[in-house]
Amino acid sequence: MMKVTNEFLIPFIGLKLGKHPFEFQINQAFFEKFEYHEYENCAIQVNVVLEKKSTMLELSFKHKGTVTVPCDLTNEIFDLPIKGKIKLVVTFGEEFNDDNEELLVLPHGEHQIDIAQYIYEMIVLSVPFKRVHPGIKKGTLQTEALQKLSELTIKEQKLENKKEENIDPRWDKLKQLLTDK
């Protein structure tokens, strides 16, 4: 758990009923506070709309941006576009409870909410498990690793073809029976 920074504390006690927008720019320093080092860099915009109702708060989080990560196939560093959204309902009760990821219970008398953990989880969960450089799909990325991969694939195909050439001719007759149906 990170140390609470005022930047991500929203004091709701003074807010009027209704919707209140907040905007946050998330960079590498944010993840370092969580001791999370998966990204080389990042630039993510987070928009939060807090709707204050008489007995509860509703928060809608949305984010869009890029995380700079190594490609899983080539290890080439690239900017991966990400986006996502989550909703959070905040109610008040006897004691703090965040067991449910969509419901936060704050003790009565609490006057602010720390949203850093929610921003962190929303972003981390929006990054795909498999990270593939867009240049691979397009065929524009040329790297040593890709070169080796294609050479190996070609060698494997040649080996497969050779194996098929050394097949006993009697098998061909059997194969013929299967294809003649």
Steps between C-alpha positions, in 0.01 A plus 500: 500500500637840412533800724199728468577802286271800513484503121263202505294599802160637407339698783129447443366659816493853352357392164141580402268219394551414132787415267858621547773423241865441590795442268832332571812453288665171589871450433777263604535658847147387586590133449831538684301597812333158472843340440365373167768492229332327205504806274799684358285812488138608479274792415142447605215742549246404766161669522291449810144620541384502860124518538402602850160375611336552838606166651781383272754584232533350154835521324555427131862455400623506139854485369676519166868515411809290439734282699850443366575128522725237340339285230453139620629360170791730415574685825481818290377797711178662373204717609194286561169690486267420790160613620238392747239599753363396838221610731514528876221557749596651835267459799544568869496250784646402835847424364718520190445211258638459147449123462271552202682664207187693392390613847699694756364551851649801681449558873238763591666841538762430228539807280729390215571202278837374375455378143865413420452124551199496266689689229795264539290182472290635211813578294693182582198281418448676165847408370469181292674189630673447163682808376579486130665780304252634238779480240491120524140477382567756225829336403685830531711410803842360412701362791764237554257292708237500223766412242606197709135396552430500127823311422411234757147471363636450145747232624219318684284501187789360291553223758129414492509478120808273510331266748201470269729410206645202690164335554450137400309500164244255645374781720423698187260224388326519839484879479349464153221284646423774751486776238308298242184483713 
